[in-house]
Amino acid sequence: MDRDGVGAEQARLLHEVIGRAGIEVKQLWFRYFTLGGNAGEMEVEAYLHHCLELPAFQRDLLSHAANELIKGQPPLRAPYTFELLRRQDLEGED
């Protein structure tokens, strides 16, 4: 995965995690918005379906919102940008 693919991978994993946890996009968006996110609900939906890119900070805020909503439902967890970049760097060392 190249660095440009991190956002798409993060969206894919976030979408998978919220689906498995039974979290609706509206719930995710509302929690994200209360944490200071500035993308609208429709933009979040588009991001989750790979129709819109978001900056790393907004992606991480969405992951944080999801992780708060799924707290207590391990092992589900949405990844942050730095985790995907670290994994990418480790895979490149092989």
Number of C-alpha atoms within 10 A of each C-alpha: 13 9 12 8 12 19 22 19 16 24 26 16 17 23 22 16 21 22 12 11 17 10 15 11 18 13 15 22 23 15 19 26 17 10 13 11 18 14 17 13 17 12 16 25 18 15 21 20 14 15 11 14 17 17 9 15 12 17 24 21 19 27 26 20 23 27 21 15 17 20 13 9 10 9 8 17 21 23 21 20 20 12 12 18 16 11 12 15 14 10 10 10 6 5
